[in-house]
Each structure stands twice: as structure tokens, then as C-alpha cells.
Amino acid sequence: MDSHIITRIKTKVPSPYQLTATNQDTHDTKTFCFALPEDATLDMLPGDHLYVHATINGKAAKRPYTPSSVPGTTGYFDLTVKRYENGTVSRYLHDREIGDSVLMSGPNSGGHWVDGMAKQVGCVAGGTGITPIISIIRWILAQGLPVELSLVFANKSEADIIFRDEWEADEREHANFHVFHVLEQPPAGWTQGRGRITEETLRTHLPQPGPQTVVFLCGPPMMVDALEGTLKGMGYPEQSIILP
């Protein structure tokens, strides 16, 4: 008998999690590591989200954040969060210090990955829309699943590319993973995409529509609305376009 039982945590009520470490990913994005009991993991699939609850200036606020750590990780989980000047909860998180507790509820089901759902996976992300997609890509690669995986990632500038080193290492180490960056403000000599994600970009860098293809799409609402329409126009059925 296995004496090592893993507890799977899911709460409806906001519960405190202690911040144990932070890592500065880019000039305005940090990964926050929160403690779990050592034999506990969040009860989630890749792409599911937690709500962070905070009282700011006397007002209750909550925002969804998708853990960036691989589902099934025990003893801790990570949230990767960009600080927005007008983002009350993102600013609240960035102001926390090691040892502080943050109230969270969930995990809650979002548009998530389920093993076996597709053989070709396209991921399209804008800015912090990468956070649910990180967990999906990390899961597929860590499990060694037989999936062809493509990421199209749009940002303002090179300095805004979250986990850039990881994407480059993944491309070197996994023949089934491909990444294409699109920058609004590309540096001199930039050889990848410029401006915004276009239909041509998607045609070139995503898997073809088909019964074994899904596309995860996450980013600012205007981008998601526009690209969801573009993808449907390209022949991707609605049920194959997943919004985490």
C-alpha cells in the first residue's frame, strides 16, 4: 500500500496561502510562489484558474489567475502576474512580501487541456494571456505527450516576452515545439513577426484545422474577439477554439 497519499486542494471559500518566494521575470512581471502542504497539490487541469481575493481601499476585489506551475506539483504553486498601473489586484500582489498570506479560492474550471483531446495544438497569446498557456505547454512537454505544439506570442517589445529563455530552451529540446514571436516595437534586425498577429501569421504558424486540432487563445479581450473571428473564418470549428 502506498502510504504517500496526495491531497488535492479545491476550495469555494477564499483560503490563505503564504508567499514563500518571488522571481522577477521581466521589468513588470513576477512569479509568486505560494506554499502548500508538502503532500498536497491543487486539484486542477492545465489552464484552470484561481481567484485572488483582496480588500483594497475598503472595497472587495477578485481576479482570476492561472497557476503557471505544472498541475500535479506538490508543496507549492506559482502565479505569474504582470503589474498594471490601473490593475488593483495585480498591484496588490506585486506589493506583497515574503511571508505575507494571500486569499484565494478555486481552482475553477476554465478552457483547459485534457490529455488525448488533440494531436495538434496551437497556442495564441497576447502579453499576460500567456499565463494559462504556460501551464498547458509545460504539462504537454513534461508528460512527453505525442502532440505537435505551436505557440504564437504577441508582445509590445522584446523586454515584455515572459519566459523567453524557457521558450528558446523548449524549442532546442523538443522537436515537437515551435514558437513564433510578434512584436509591436521590434528592435533593429528583428526576423520574426512585426505589428499585430494577422491571418497570414496564423496560417503559417498554427496547425491546420482538423478533427485532431485545437487552438488555445488568450490575451486582451479585443485581441481575443478579433482573432476568434479570424480563426473561425479560416475554418477552425468553434468547439476547437478554446479560451482558457
C-alpha positions in Angstrom: 0.0 0.0 0.0 1.2 3.5 -0.8 1.4 5.5 2.4 2.1 8.6 0.4 -1.4 10.0 -0.2 -1.6 13.2 -2.2 -4.2 15.7 -1.0 -6.0 17.5 -3.8 -7.0 21.0 -2.8 -10.0 22.9 -4.1 -12.0 25.5 -2.1 -15.1 27.5 -2.7 -14.2 29.8 0.2 -11.2 32.2 0.0 -8.4 30.5 1.9 -5.0 31.9 2.9 -1.8 30.8 1.1 1.6 32.0 2.2 4.0 33.7 -0.2 7.4 31.9 0.1 9.4 33.3 -2.9 9.2 35.7 -5.8 11.1 35.8 -9.1 11.3 38.9 -11.4 10.6 37.6 -14.9 10.5 40.8 -16.8 10.6 44.5 -15.9 6.9 44.4 -14.8 6.1 40.6 -14.4 6.9 38.5 -11.4 6.3 34.8 -10.5 4.9 34.4 -7.0 5.5 31.0 -5.2 2.8 30.1 -2.6 3.2 27.2 -0.1 1.0 24.1 0.0 1.4 21.3 2.5 4.2 19.1 1.1 1.9 16.2 0.2 -0.8 18.5 -1.3 -1.4 19.8 -4.9 -4.1 22.0 -6.4 -7.0 20.0 -7.9 -6.8 21.3 -11.4 -6.2 20.6 -15.1 -3.7 22.7 -17.1 -5.4 26.0 -17.9 -7.8 26.1 -14.8 -7.6 29.3 -12.6 -7.7 30.5 -9.1 -9.4 33.7 -7.9 -7.2 36.1 -5.8 -9.4 38.0 -3.3 -8.3 41.3 -1.8 -9.8 44.2 0.1 -8.4 47.4 -1.5 -9.3 50.8 -0.1 -12.3 49.2 1.7 -13.6 47.5 -1.5 -13.6 43.8 -2.1 -11.9 42.8 -5.4 -11.2 39.4 -7.0 -9.4 38.5 -10.2 -8.7 35.2 -11.9 -5.1 34.0 -12.3 -4.0 30.7 -13.8 -1.2 28.9 -11.9 1.9 28.7 -14.2 3.4 25.7 -12.3 2.7 22.3 -13.8 -0.5 20.7 -12.5 0.2 17.9 -10.0 3.2 19.9 -8.4 3.1 19.2 -4.7 4.2 21.5 -1.9 3.8 24.8 -3.7 2.2 26.5 -6.8 3.3 29.5 -8.8 1.3 32.5 -10.2 2.9 34.7 -12.9 1.5 38.2 -12.8 2.1 41.4 -14.7 1.8 44.6 -12.8 -0.6 47.0 -14.4 -0.8 50.6 -13.2 -4.6 50.5 -13.2 -4.8 46.8 -12.1 -5.9 46.9 -8.5 -5.3 43.2 -7.8 -2.1 42.9 -9.8 -0.6 45.9 -7.9 -1.8 44.4 -4.6 0.1 41.1 -5.5 3.2 43.0 -6.5 3.2 44.8 -3.2 3.2 41.5 -1.1 6.3 40.5 0.7 7.7 37.0 1.5 5.7 35.6 4.5 2.5 37.5 3.6 -0.6 35.5 3.1 -3.0 36.0 0.1 -6.6 34.8 0.0 -7.5 32.6 -3.0 -10.4 30.3 -3.9 -10.6 27.5 -6.5 -9.2 26.1 -8.7 -12.1 26.7 -11.1 -12.6 25.1 -14.5 -11.6 27.2 -17.4 -10.9 26.3 -21.0 -8.4 23.6 -20.1 -6.3 20.9 -21.7 -7.3 17.3 -21.2 -4.8 14.5 -22.2 -5.8 13.0 -25.5 -8.0 15.8 -26.7 -5.9 16.6 -29.8 -2.7 15.6 -31.7 -2.0 19.2 -32.9 -2.2 22.1 -30.5 -1.9 25.8 -31.5 -1.5 28.4 -28.7 -2.0 32.1 -29.5 -1.2 34.5 -26.6 -1.0 38.3 -26.2 1.0 39.6 -23.2 -0.1 38.1 -19.9 -2.5 35.9 -21.9 0.5 33.6 -21.8 -0.1 32.5 -18.2 -2.8 29.8 -18.7 -0.9 28.7 -21.8 2.4 28.3 -19.9 0.8 25.6 -17.7 -0.7 23.8 -20.8 2.7 23.8 -22.7 4.7 22.8 -19.6 2.3 19.9 -18.9 2.3 18.6 -22.5 6.1 18.7 -22.7 6.7 17.4 -19.2 4.4 14.4 -19.9 6.1 13.7 -23.3 2.7 13.6 -25.0 2.6 12.8 -28.7 1.4 16.3 -29.6 2.7 18.8 -32.2 2.7 22.1 -30.3 2.9 25.7 -31.8 3.0 29.0 -29.9 2.3 32.4 -31.5 3.1 35.0 -28.8 2.5 38.8 -29.3 4.1 41.5 -27.1 4.9 45.2 -27.3 8.7 44.8 -27.1 11.4 42.2 -26.6 11.6 43.2 -22.9 7.9 42.1 -22.5 8.4 38.5 -23.5 7.6 36.4 -20.4 9.7 33.2 -20.1 11.6 33.9 -23.3 14.5 31.8 -22.1 12.2 28.9 -21.4 10.6 29.1 -24.9 14.0 29.0 -26.5 15.2 26.1 -24.4 11.9 24.2 -25.2 12.5 24.7 -28.9 16.0 23.3 -28.7 15.0 20.4 -26.5 11.6 19.4 -28.0 11.3 18.7 -31.8 7.5 18.9 -31.4 7.5 22.5 -30.0 7.7 25.7 -32.2 7.4 29.3 -31.1 6.9 32.5 -33.2 7.1 36.0 -31.6 5.2 39.0 -32.9 6.4 42.5 -31.6 4.7 45.8 -31.9 8.0 47.6 -31.4 10.6 45.2 -32.9 14.3 46.0 -32.5 16.6 46.6 -35.5 17.3 43.3 -37.3 14.2 41.5 -35.8 13.5 38.5 -38.0 10.1 37.3 -36.6 6.6 38.9 -36.7 6.0 42.7 -36.6 2.9 44.7 -35.6 -0.1 42.5 -34.7 -1.0 38.9 -35.2 -2.5 38.6 -38.7 -4.4 35.8 -40.5 -1.2 35.1 -42.5 0.8 34.7 -39.2 -1.8 32.1 -38.0 -1.9 30.3 -41.4 1.9 30.0 -41.3 2.5 29.1 -37.7 -0.6 27.2 -36.4 -1.6 23.6 -37.2 -4.3 23.2 -39.9 -7.9 23.0 -38.8 -8.9 19.3 -38.4 -10.6 16.8 -36.1 -7.3 16.4 -34.2 -6.5 20.1 -33.8 -7.3 22.6 -31.0 -6.3 26.2 -30.6 -5.9 27.9 -27.2 -6.4 31.6 -27.4 -5.8 34.1 -24.6 -4.9 37.8 -24.4 -6.6 41.2 -24.1 -10.3 41.0 -24.9 -10.2 43.0 -28.1 -7.4 40.7 -29.4 -9.3 37.6 -28.4 -12.5 38.7 -30.1 -10.7 39.7 -33.3 -8.6 36.5 -33.6 -11.5 34.2 -32.6 -13.4 35.6 -35.7 -10.2 35.2 -37.8 -9.8 31.6 -36.8 -13.4 30.7 -37.5 -13.0 32.4 -40.9 -10.0 30.1 -41.5 -12.1 27.0 -40.9 -11.5 26.2 -37.3 -14.8 24.9 -35.8 -16.0 26.8 -32.7 -15.5 23.8 -30.4 -11.8 23.6 -31.4 -11.1 27.2 -30.3 -10.6 27.1 -26.5 -10.5 30.3 -24.4 -8.8 29.5 -21.0 
